[in-house]
Amino acid sequence: MDELNRITRLLKERVRDNFSAIDLSINEVDPGKEQQLLNGILQGEFKTDDEAAFGLYGADGTDQRFRMLKSRLRHRLLNLLFLVEYKDSRSKISNQYEQEALNYILKAKILRREGIIDVAEKMVNKALSISKEAEFTSITMDALEVFRELYAFNCKPANFHRNNLELEKTRALLVIEERAMKLYFKHSMLVRKSVNSRKKSLVDAIKATNELEKLWEQTKSYNIFDQYYILKVMCYESDGDYDTILKLTKQTEDLVRKNKINPLRFDQRFNVYMKTYAMLRTKQYEEGLKYAEMAEKYFEKSSRNWFAHVENNFLLAIRLRKYDVARDVILDVFKNPHFDNLTIKASQRWKLLRAYLYYVHPSEELLEIVNFDQFYVSLNVLKEDKNGFNVALMILEFMHYLSKNQNDKLLDKVERLEKYIYRYLNDGDVTYRDKLFFKLMLVIIDTGFDVETAKKRGNKLYEKLKTAEEPGDAYAELEIIPYEDLWEHLMKMMTKELVLV
């Protein structure tokens, strides 16, 4: 009880008088202005400053009363960050251990400062135990430094000496980890920066990966392993070597099972995603879809990682022509209440995938496009990508007009298609398949939309398409529907075998 009394007195003296927690549930029982603002945000009523200011004060977002209210609410919400928990699959498994250890360190430092030394020692002991088990070297350093001060204050020379020896050992490891961190951040940045930067820096990045591997073997530090593994995957992906990525993910799973890398730190979701994607890129569609469906359990449906994972499910199902499975994925995505939390680009991408599926496997459940022209314009973020999504959008537009027999609109697109091929689809293997398919679309127009003539005239291009591999380049956008399949669907549209709902 003495311990509780001391902590209570500390809080009474030190916690500011006007501090009170805000209700993060939608509290409508006599709410004050701050609670009203929060309620409006939670209920989706206030999406802009002007909406909130008008709802609360009948003013615009520049109103001084509203700006002060917004500032107060911000501070109160920031105070709650210390209470954030990481105990579900929306975040890395290691986050909960890191947060817990950091909280104990913070408590220990406050208690030490206030002279409650015995409780401070308990807190730092807990932090040290967690940081060692989870291999958070910097937090271990922090804990040992707090202990050094406590042992000196309590005049415990034997403990002080042992602690100093451990500090020196930990500091030496931290120096190596810092060296590894510099290598990782520098080379991962250059590989991700742009296509040109990746080409220039890939050889050096591979050398850095080899150095990181040596540092990991020297120290067995998980922090170094994590950087080595991610950079290695990035290098193989940049080189389009998905066979090796698949082997690497399986080897890493084996290391986790054998406890050769720390299971408290390893992000299973990253491995699952890369393994699924590698199976997609290496055309192991049946095995990939089975694995992807099994592995969905690793992802919280409220997380963006879930959406990224099920996109692989969708693309695998499409390649197996299991269009009902692909439809179920689409329906699951759009029914997910967290869909609105996606970035604009991600949400538009899903709308594009849904539209593609509708044109090859029509059903009323997928019919969301009331006005195609408005829908096409609404995908404004995707249209900015001249050699990725923009290709998919132009093909989608072609499918729409073809399905509606709006041949006059397609005739108007001939010059645009030819210019696009000339400007953007002459980058060797990366755009070769796109170029072939665009030429096939032009064949349909040039033959006057006669299906038999189009088949004959387009056969040579179609055969080339069947033997042309999809680009292994990590920055090349995957075809939503493989072009070989898409050509067959276009032929069905022209013969009316494929009728839209």
Phi, psi and omega in degrees: 000329179300320180298313180297320179299317182293319179293320179297315179298320179300312182295320180296323182280325191258329181285130186296148188298326187269012180279131172208145181287147178263149184276112182278351168279166183278089183274116182247012179271101179048057182284142172282182183298320180297317179293324177297319179296315179296317179302316181296323178292314182296325181273358178078014180280326183250101179255345178225163177301318182296319179297316182292315181297321180291318180295328184263325186232357184067028183234183176261180187294349179272355182301130185297322179298317181293318181297321177292320178299315180299319179296317180296316180295320179301313181297320181292323178290322178297327177298336182278353180300331179292345181261001181298136179246147178236067186243019175228178188280009174289338182232170179298144181302329183288339184300321182294323180288320179296315180297318180296315180296317179296322178297318179295320178298313180299316179298317181298319181292322178293315181296320178298316180298326182269003175083010178267072193292319185295321179287324177301319180296322177296319182295315183289331176297318178295318179299317182294320180298315180291315185295325178290316181296321183265001176062046172266089188298318182293325178288324175300317177301314181300315181295317180295325178292324175294317178299320179303316179293320181294318180294322178295317181296321183270005178055059179241081187297323181295314178296321181299317181294312179299320180296320180296321178297318179292324177299316180297318180295317181291322180294323178296318177295320181297324178297317179293319179296324178295320177298316179296320181297318178299316178300313183297308184296319181298309188281327176294324177298313184291326178290325183275339192303309181193168179298316181296316179297320180298315181298321181287327190256356187298318181299315179294325179295322177295320176298319179296322178298317179297321179293319178297322179298318179296319179295322178294315179297328180288320189253335188058027179282129178297323182303320179286320178302315183302315180291319178299313185294313182295316180295324179295316177299317179300319181294314179295321180294319179299330180269000180071021183265077184280338174299316180290324177300318179298316178297319182296319180295322179290320177298320181291321174303319180294321178297322179294315180301324182272007180060029177275344167232152192290116181292341178285346183248334188290129180271095182301328184296319179298316181296317179298314181298312183293324179294316179297314182295322179295323177293324176297313184287336179262011174064029173267067193291313182298308180297322181296317181293319177299315181295317182298318180293321177294319188279356180300336181297341180280353187241129174286132185294344179275356184263154176293334179297326178298314180299319179295319181294313184288344172296323174298318176305313182301311184293325177293316179297319179300317182290338175269002184059028174269074189290333177292323177295316178299320178298317180298323177297313181300314181296321179296320180296312185283343174274346182295121182297347181264006179302322182293347179275354180290159173295161179302317182297318181293317181293321178294325178298317179295324177295325177293315178299317179298317180297317178301313182297322179300319184284343177252342182214069189295140173203156181297330181297332182265351186283098179240351184270098180281315179233109187298318182300318178293319179299315182298317179294326184294339180273047189296324182292319181292328183293342180288343181274100190289335182235021177232264181296331183297326175298312180298322180292320179294323177293319178300316179299318179299314180300319182298309182294324178294317181294334181264006183057031178269066186295330179298322179291325178290323177299326179290343184269353186303309182298320180296316179298317181295318179294322181295319178300314183295318186277321192240346188245041178235035182257049175061222184297330185298321184246009186299314181293320176302315182298315179300318183289322176299321178294324176295321177297321178294326177300317179301318181289315184296332181270013177068026176066028175267117190297317182292319178294320179298320178298315181293312181293329184268356187299319181297316177295320181297318178295320176299320181297321182293333181263350181276124180285147172295143183298137178279350183306130183296335184264357177278133182286134178292144174293134180292306170249126178309136188300328177300314179293321183295322178300317179298321178295322178296321177297321179293323178299319183289331179266003179068017173289333179248108183246128180285151178290000000 
